[in-house]
Amino acid sequence: MSKNLFSPSSYGRFLILIAGLGGLLYGIDVGIIAAALLYLSKTISLTLEQTSIIVAAVLGGSMFSSLVAGVLADWLGRKMMMIVSGLMFVASVGLIVVSQGFVPLFCGRLLQGASGGVIAVVVPLYLAETLGAKNRGKGTAIFQFMLTFGIVIASVTGWFYTQQAERAIAAAGGNAALIRIAQDHAWRGMFLAVIYPGVAFFLGACVLSETPRWLVRHERRKQALIALRRTADELDAERELREIEVLAGEESLGTTTKSSGSLLQRKYVVPFVLACVILAFNQATGINSVLGFLVIILKQAGMSASRATQGDVAVKVLNCVMTIMAVALVDKKGRKFLLKLGTGGIIVALLSAALLFHEFESERGDVAAKVQTAMTGNAIVLPVDEAHLGVAVDGRPMALTVLYSQGGGDRVITVLSNDRDPVLKISPDAKDAGAPLTIKRALYGPVPTEMTGWLITACLGLFIASYSAGPGVVVWLALSELMPTRIRSTGMGIALLLNQGVSTLIAAVFLPVVGRYGYYAMFVFWAGCTVIYFLTAAFFLPETKGKTLEEVEKYFDKSAPEMAV
């Protein structure tokens, strides 16, 4: 396509649109499996372990691809890797939709995760190296917004096909063959429906220019100037090209004259460490665990199942709304302002929620001996009432939470005294029939009041709003703006690997921690990590609003003039 088909302003909007589609795909990767699980295991024979692997495959693929995406982006180019990521997404959907067993389904999900990992590295990198200083923040913020919107799209898609499936199942009149067809169509339809933005991203990436900074580093000056002219007028394009060439020349000289110490200079190490700290603590706020376990958290706080489900939808919508506000503010108020505001709000929200959880969790008493006494063989049947466990506090409904193990791993079960069948029932699975049942912890105490539930819901609303307005948007900017050109792609891959590793670790320990120590312990831990995040943003992170990437890089070079913080 000729470069003359776009004016600089329209081309800038076009590349932001394509980048936004990349964010949409990343969000879809995260959210599409949730509703599909309702029907997936009913039409394909999967064990529980295989089902868990299918869910985790996206994260594994993303972690691996994010590590190598930067190296490949340096070798093949940013544009080429965007094209590859779009192609991988489309191919993954096709593979998943035609799957009839575990292996092709696993490979499809792994490929889908790999696509998301490449997108997470390359799209922010492409925006940082293509957009001007005035629009870079807005463009990267739109990527984050579309990511959150992708999660909502996945939820709405799942809801739509679930409604269709349930109506078809009701109309089947008990016909097993028709029910299976409806279930099979539901989960395959969910995945097939999201192929369209994948195709649009793939085709749009083919139209984009390569980034001028990558072209200059590969000695393609003429193509770099053509790329710059697509986003700026003639004079600005020439001026920016000279700046890029000067910095590229300095890097080239440094490579040949500073051999062993070139990558250990302050201008490389400090921004790399800063970006890694920000990426790691961005997940240490607990954001992915809060989103993933939100329904469970709200139910534990005293909300009914229907209320908790409604809260889950509301939080995802709030996430999008606050991201829109951040998009409008990031280039006006600056990165430091939004990051300090957001992390400050997160700290307040997490500590408030921790105090509320501690208030009713501290009222629970240890009844492990009573539960142990009710054990017969390797099974337990224990009514949850005053006669067996003790007098209710102020006549409120009571909750019995038991942490136990039987066979492999710990399990947690909670029974309320106002349930339809308020009886604790623990019996071994067929594979664990001979394994001993061990009661590790049993707590009995009052269910939180409805007011407590609403207060904790408000705290989580503040948490999501603060995260969306600050870290949710700024983290992508910090990742792409702080990294010097010479190490940007590789450094972004390493930082994102660290980001996803922290997220995986926190999600993995969430249920064991709350089972042993209570929800307040997890919230206090997240708040402590966020305090470190706030201090890093307030005292170590430079303000990059309105600065070119070359100016940001010079800030970390002691020999260069200081840039205002």
C-alpha positions in Angstrom: 0.0 0.0 0.0 1.3 3.4 -0.9 2.4 5.6 1.9 0.4 8.5 0.3 -2.9 6.8 1.2 -2.6 8.1 4.8 -2.0 11.6 6.0 0.3 11.8 9.1 -2.7 12.3 11.4 -4.9 9.6 9.9 -1.9 7.1 9.8 -1.3 7.9 13.5 -4.9 7.0 14.3 -4.7 3.9 12.2 -1.6 2.5 13.9 -3.1 3.2 17.3 -6.2 1.3 16.2 -4.2 -1.7 15.1 -2.2 -1.6 18.4 -5.5 -1.4 20.2 -6.6 -4.5 18.5 -3.5 -6.2 19.8 -4.5 -5.2 23.3 -8.0 -6.6 22.6 -6.5 -10.0 21.6 -4.4 -10.0 24.7 -7.5 -9.4 26.9 -9.4 -12.1 25.0 -6.6 -14.6 25.6 -7.0 -14.0 29.4 -10.8 -14.1 29.5 -12.2 -16.4 26.9 -11.7 -19.7 28.7 -13.8 -18.9 31.8 -17.3 -19.5 30.2 -16.0 -22.2 27.8 -15.1 -24.4 30.8 -18.8 -24.8 31.6 -19.2 -27.0 28.5 -15.7 -28.0 27.4 -15.2 -31.1 29.7 -18.8 -32.2 29.0 -18.0 -32.8 25.3 -14.3 -33.7 25.4 -13.0 -36.3 27.8 -10.7 -34.4 30.2 -9.4 -35.2 33.7 -9.3 -32.5 36.3 -5.6 -32.3 35.8 -5.9 -31.9 32.1 -8.6 -29.2 32.5 -6.2 -27.3 34.8 -3.4 -27.6 32.2 -5.7 -26.3 29.5 -6.4 -23.2 31.6 -2.7 -22.7 32.5 -1.4 -23.3 28.9 -2.1 -19.7 27.9 0.1 -18.4 30.8 2.9 -20.9 29.9 2.9 -19.9 26.3 2.9 -16.2 27.2 5.8 -16.6 29.6 7.9 -18.4 27.0 7.1 -16.2 24.1 7.6 -12.9 26.0 11.1 -14.0 26.8 12.1 -14.6 23.2 9.9 -12.0 21.6 12.3 -9.2 22.2 15.2 -11.0 20.6 13.1 -11.9 17.6 11.8 -8.3 17.4 15.5 -7.1 17.2 16.3 -9.7 14.5 13.1 -9.7 12.3 11.6 -6.3 13.2 8.7 -5.1 15.3 6.3 -5.1 12.4 7.1 -8.7 11.4 6.6 -9.9 15.0 3.2 -8.2 15.1 2.2 -10.0 11.9 3.5 -13.3 13.4 1.5 -12.8 16.6 -1.7 -12.1 14.6 -1.1 -15.2 12.6 -0.5 -17.3 15.7 -3.8 -16.0 17.2 -5.8 -16.9 14.1 -4.1 -20.3 13.9 -4.7 -21.0 17.6 -8.5 -20.3 17.3 -8.7 -22.7 14.3 -6.8 -25.4 16.1 -9.0 -25.1 19.2 -12.2 -25.1 17.3 -11.5 -28.3 15.5 -10.0 -30.1 18.5 -11.4 -33.4 19.5 -9.0 -34.3 22.3 -6.6 -33.0 24.9 -3.4 -32.8 22.8 -4.7 -30.5 20.0 -6.7 -28.4 22.5 -3.6 -28.0 24.7 -1.5 -27.0 21.6 -4.1 -24.5 20.5 -4.2 -22.9 24.0 -0.4 -22.8 24.2 -0.2 -21.1 20.8 -2.9 -18.6 21.9 -0.8 -17.8 24.9 2.4 -17.4 22.8 0.5 -14.9 20.6 -0.4 -12.9 23.7 3.1 -12.9 25.0 4.5 -11.6 21.7 1.8 -8.9 21.6 2.5 -7.8 25.2 6.2 -7.2 24.3 6.1 -6.0 20.7 3.0 -3.7 20.6 4.1 -1.4 23.4 7.6 -1.5 21.9 6.2 -0.6 18.4 4.1 2.3 19.9 7.1 3.7 21.9 9.3 3.7 18.8 6.7 5.1 16.4 4.6 7.7 18.1 5.8 11.2 19.0 6.4 12.3 22.5 3.0 14.1 22.6 1.0 11.0 21.7 3.0 8.2 23.0 1.3 8.1 26.4 -2.2 8.2 24.8 -1.4 5.5 22.3 0.0 3.1 25.0 -2.9 3.9 27.3 -5.3 2.9 24.5 -3.5 -0.4 24.3 -4.2 -1.0 28.0 -7.8 0.1 27.6 -8.4 -2.3 24.8 -6.8 -5.1 26.9 -9.4 -4.5 29.6 -12.1 -4.2 27.0 -11.0 -7.5 25.5 -11.7 -9.1 28.9 -15.2 -7.6 28.9 -15.7 -8.8 25.2 -14.7 -12.3 26.3 -17.1 -12.2 29.2 -20.0 -10.9 27.0 -19.2 -13.6 24.3 -19.3 -16.3 26.9 -22.5 -15.0 28.4 -24.1 -14.8 24.9 -23.3 -18.4 24.0 -24.1 -19.6 27.5 -27.6 -18.2 27.2 -28.0 -19.8 23.7 -26.8 -23.2 25.0 -29.1 -23.2 28.1 -32.1 -22.4 26.0 -31.2 -25.2 23.6 -30.6 -27.6 26.4 -34.0 -26.7 27.9 -35.7 -27.2 24.6 -34.0 -30.6 24.1 -36.4 -32.2 26.5 -33.7 -34.5 28.0 -32.4 -35.8 24.6 -28.8 -36.5 25.4 -27.6 -36.2 21.8 -29.2 -32.7 21.3 -27.8 -31.6 24.7 -24.3 -32.6 23.7 -24.6 -30.8 20.4 -25.7 -27.6 22.2 -22.8 -27.8 24.7 -20.3 -28.6 21.9 -21.6 -25.6 19.8 -21.4 -23.3 22.8 -17.7 -23.6 23.7 -16.5 -23.8 20.0 -18.7 -20.8 19.1 -17.1 -18.8 21.9 -13.6 -19.3 20.5 -14.7 -19.0 16.9 -16.4 -15.6 17.5 -13.1 -14.0 18.6 -11.3 -14.9 15.4 -12.5 -11.7 13.6 -10.4 -9.2 15.6 -7.5 -11.6 15.2 -7.9 -11.4 11.4 -8.3 -7.6 11.5 -5.1 -7.3 13.6 -3.1 -9.5 11.2 -4.2 -7.7 8.1 -3.7 -4.2 9.7 -0.2 -5.1 10.9 0.7 -6.0 7.3 -0.1 -2.4 6.3 2.0 -0.7 9.0 5.5 0.6 8.5 8.5 -0.8 10.4 9.6 1.5 13.3 12.2 4.1 12.2 14.4 3.4 15.1 14.7 -0.3 14.1 15.3 0.7 10.5 18.1 3.1 11.5 19.8 0.5 13.6 19.7 -1.8 10.6 21.1 0.9 8.3 18.0 1.5 6.3 17.9 5.3 6.4 15.7 5.8 3.4 13.0 3.5 4.7 13.3 5.1 8.2 12.6 8.5 6.7 9.6 7.2 4.8 8.3 5.7 8.0 8.8 9.0 9.9 6.9 10.9 7.2 3.9 8.8 7.8 3.5 10.3 11.3 5.1 13.7 10.9 5.7 16.5 8.4 8.9 16.7 6.3 10.9 19.0 8.7 9.9 17.1 11.8 10.7 13.8 10.1 14.2 15.0 9.1 14.9 16.4 12.6 13.8 13.2 14.4 15.8 11.1 12.0 19.0 13.0 12.8 18.3 12.6 16.5 17.8 8.8 16.1 21.0 8.6 13.9 23.1 10.5 16.5 22.0 8.1 19.3 22.4 5.1 17.1 25.9 6.3 16.2 26.8 6.7 19.9 25.6 3.2 20.6 27.6 1.8 17.8 30.7 3.6 18.9 30.1 2.4 22.5 29.8 -1.2 21.3 33.2 -1.1 19.6 35.1 1.0 22.2 33.6 -0.1 25.6 33.6 -3.8 25.0 33.1 -5.5 28.4 31.4 -2.7 30.2 29.0 -1.2 27.6 25.9 -2.9 28.9 26.7 -2.3 32.5 26.7 1.5 32.2 24.3 3.4 34.4 22.1 4.5 31.5 21.4 0.8 30.8 21.3 -0.8 34.2 19.3 1.8 36.2 16.3 2.0 33.8 16.3 -1.8 33.3 16.2 -2.4 37.1 13.5 0.3 37.4 11.4 -1.3 34.7 11.8 -4.7 36.3 10.8 -3.4 39.8 7.7 -1.7 38.4 6.7 -4.7 36.3 7.1 -7.1 39.3 5.3 -4.9 41.9 2.6 -4.2 39.4 1.5 -7.8 39.8 2.4 -7.8 43.5 -0.6 -5.5 44.0 -2.6 -8.6 43.6 -4.5 -7.4 40.6 -4.8 -10.8 38.7 -5.7 -12.7 41.8 -8.3 -10.1 42.7 -9.8 -10.4 39.2 -9.5 -14.2 39.1 -10.9 -14.9 42.6 -13.3 -11.9 42.9 -16.5 -14.0 43.1 -14.9 -16.1 45.9 -13.7 -13.1 47.8 -17.1 -11.4 47.6 -18.8 -14.6 48.8 -16.4 -14.9 51.7 -17.2 -11.2 52.5 -20.9 -12.2 53.0 -22.4 -11.5 49.6 -24.8 -14.0 48.0 -23.7 -15.9 44.9 -25.9 -13.8 42.6 -24.6 -10.5 44.1 -21.0 -11.7 43.9 -21.5 -12.6 40.2 -23.0 -9.1 39.5 -20.0 -7.6 41.3 -17.6 -9.4 39.1 -19.2 -7.9 35.9 -19.4 -4.5 37.5 -15.7 -4.5 38.4 -14.7 -5.4 34.8 -16.8 -2.5 33.5 -15.4 -0.2 36.1 -11.9 -1.3 34.9 -12.7 -0.1 31.4 -14.3 3.2 32.5 -11.3 4.2 34.7 -8.9 3.2 31.9 -10.7 5.7 29.6 -10.1 8.4 32.2 -6.4 7.4 32.5 -6.1 7.6 28.7 -7.3 11.2 28.8 -5.0 12.1 31.7 -1.7 10.3 31.0 -0.3 12.9 28.6 -1.7 15.8 30.7 -0.9 14.9 34.3 2.1 12.7 33.6 3.2 9.2 34.5 4.5 9.9 38.0 1.2 11.6 39.0 -1.0 8.8 37.9 1.3 6.1 39.3 1.5 7.8 42.7 -2.3 8.5 42.8 -3.1 4.9 41.7 -0.7 3.1 44.1 -1.8 5.4 46.9 -5.4 4.5 46.3 -4.5 0.8 46.1 -2.8 0.9 49.5 -5.8 2.5 51.1 -8.2 0.0 49.5 -6.1 -3.1 50.4 -5.5 -2.0 54.1 -9.2 -1.2 54.5 -10.3 -4.6 53.1 -7.7 -6.3 55.3 -9.1 -4.6 58.4 -12.6 -5.6 57.5 -11.7 -9.2 56.9 -9.6 -9.3 60.1 -12.6 -8.0 62.1 -14.8 -11.0 61.4 -12.0 -13.6 60.8 -10.6 -12.9 64.3 -14.0 -14.0 65.8 -13.5 -17.5 64.5 -12.6 -20.2 66.9 -10.6 -23.4 66.5 -12.9 -26.5 66.3 -10.4 -28.9 64.7 -10.9 -31.3 67.6 -14.7 -31.4 67.1 -14.3 -32.0 63.4 -11.7 -34.7 64.0 -14.1 -36.4 66.5 -16.8 -36.6 63.7 -14.4 -38.6 61.5 -15.5 -42.2 60.7 -12.9 -44.0 58.7 -11.8 -41.6 56.0 -15.0 -39.6 55.9 -16.7 -36.9 57.9 -20.4 -36.0 58.2 -20.9 -33.1 60.7 -24.0 -30.9 61.0 -23.1 -27.2 61.2 -25.3 -26.1 64.1 -25.1 -24.9 67.7 -25.5 -28.4 69.1 -22.3 -29.7 67.4 -20.1 -26.7 67.1 -21.2 -24.1 69.6 -23.5 -21.2 70.2 -23.9 -18.6 67.4 -22.6 -15.1 67.9 -25.5 -12.7 68.3 -27.8 -15.1 66.6 -26.0 -14.6 63.3 -25.4 -17.4 60.7 -22.2 -19.3 61.4 -19.5 -20.5 58.9 -17.3 -23.6 59.3 -14.1 -23.6 57.2 -12.0 -26.7 57.1 -8.5 -27.1 55.6 -7.7 -30.7 55.0 -5.7 -33.1 52.8 -6.5 -36.5 51.4 -4.2 -37.9 48.8 -2.4 -35.1 46.9 -2.6 -31.4 48.0 -4.6 -29.4 50.4 -8.3 -28.6 50.0 -10.7 -26.1 51.6 -14.4 -26.5 52.2 -16.8 -23.9 53.8 -20.3 -24.7 55.0 -22.7 -22.1 56.3 -25.3 -22.8 59.0 -28.0 -21.2 56.8 -27.2 -23.3 53.8 -30.1 -25.5 52.4 -28.1 -28.5 53.7 -25.8 -27.2 56.5 -23.7 -30.4 56.9 -20.0 -30.8 56.4 -19.4 -33.8 54.2 -15.9 -35.0 53.3 -15.5 -38.3 51.5 -12.5 -39.6 49.5 -12.5 -39.7 45.7 -12.1 -43.1 44.2 -8.4 -42.5 43.6 -7.9 -41.4 47.2 -10.0 -44.2 48.8 -7.0 -45.6 50.7 -5.4 -42.3 51.6 -5.6 -41.0 55.2 -7.8 -37.9 55.8 -5.9 -35.2 57.7 -7.6 -32.1 59.2 -5.1 -29.3 59.2 -7.3 -26.5 60.3 -11.0 -25.9 61.2 -12.4 -22.5 62.1 -16.0 -21.7 63.2 -17.3 -18.2 63.4 -20.0 -15.7 62.4 -20.7 -15.0 58.7 -20.0 -11.3 57.9 -22.9 -8.9 57.9 -24.4 -7.6 54.7 -22.9 -4.2 55.6 -19.5 -5.7 55.8 -20.0 -7.3 52.4 -20.9 -4.0 50.8 -17.9 -2.3 52.5 -15.5 -4.8 51.2 -17.1 -4.5 47.8 -16.5 -0.8 47.9 -12.9 -1.4 48.9 -12.4 -3.7 45.9 -14.1 -1.1 43.7 -11.6 1.5 44.9 -8.8 -1.0 44.3 -9.8 -1.6 40.7 -10.4 2.1 40.0 -7.0 3.1 41.4 -5.2 0.3 39.5 -6.9 1.2 36.2 -6.2 4.9 36.5 -2.6 4.5 37.5 -0.5 1.2 37.3 -2.8 -0.4 34.7 -1.9 2.3 32.1 1.5 3.5 33.2 3.1 0.1 33.5 3.1 -0.3 29.7 4.6 3.2 29.3 7.3 2.5 31.9 8.2 -0.7 30.2 8.6 0.8 26.7 9.9 4.3 27.7 12.5 3.5 30.3 14.3 0.9 28.3 17.2 2.3 26.3 17.0 1.6 22.5 20.0 -0.8 22.6 18.4 -3.2 25.2 14.7 -2.2 24.8 13.3 -5.3 23.1 15.3 -7.9 25.1 14.8 -5.9 28.4 11.1 -5.7 27.8 10.9 -9.5 27.3 12.8 -10.1 30.6 10.7 -7.6 32.5 7.5 -9.1 31.2 8.7 -12.6 32.1 9.3 -11.4 35.7 5.8 -9.7 35.7 4.1 -12.9 34.6 6.2 -15.0 37.0 5.1 -12.9 40.0 1.5 -13.1 38.8 1.6 -16.9 38.6 3.3 -17.3 42.0 0.7 -15.1 43.7 -2.2 -16.9 42.1 -0.7 -20.2 43.0 -0.3 -19.4 46.8 -3.6 -17.4 47.1 -5.9 -20.2 48.2 -3.4 -22.0 50.5 -2.6 -18.7 52.2 -6.2 -17.7 52.8 -7.0 -21.3 53.9 -4.2 -21.2 56.6 -4.1 -17.5 57.6 -7.2 -15.8 56.4 -8.0 -13.3 53.6 -6.6 -10.4 55.6 -3.1 -11.9 55.5 -3.1 -11.8 51.7 -4.5 -8.3 51.6 -1.8 -7.1 54.0 0.9 -8.7 51.9 -0.4 -7.0 48.8 -0.5 -3.6 50.6 3.1 -4.0 51.7 4.2 -4.7 48.2 2.3 -1.7 46.9 4.0 0.6 49.5 7.3 -0.4 47.8 5.7 0.3 44.5 4.6 3.8 45.6 8.0 4.7 47.0 9.7 3.6 43.7 7.3 5.8 41.7 7.7 8.8 44.0 11.4 8.9 44.5 13.1 6.9 41.7 11.0 7.1 38.6 11.6 10.1 36.3 8.8 11.9 34.6 8.8 11.0 30.9 5.8 13.0 29.8 6.5 15.0 26.6 10.1 13.6 26.4 11.5 11.8 23.4 13.0 8.3 24.0 16.4 9.8 23.4 15.9 12.5 26.1 14.7 9.8 28.5 17.8 7.7 27.8 20.1 10.7 28.3 18.5 11.3 31.8 20.1 8.1 33.0 23.6 9.0 31.6 25.5 11.0 34.3 27.5 12.8 31.6 24.3 14.2 30.0 22.3 17.2 31.2 19.6 16.4 33.8 16.0 16.0 32.8 13.4 17.5 35.1 11.8 14.9 37.4 
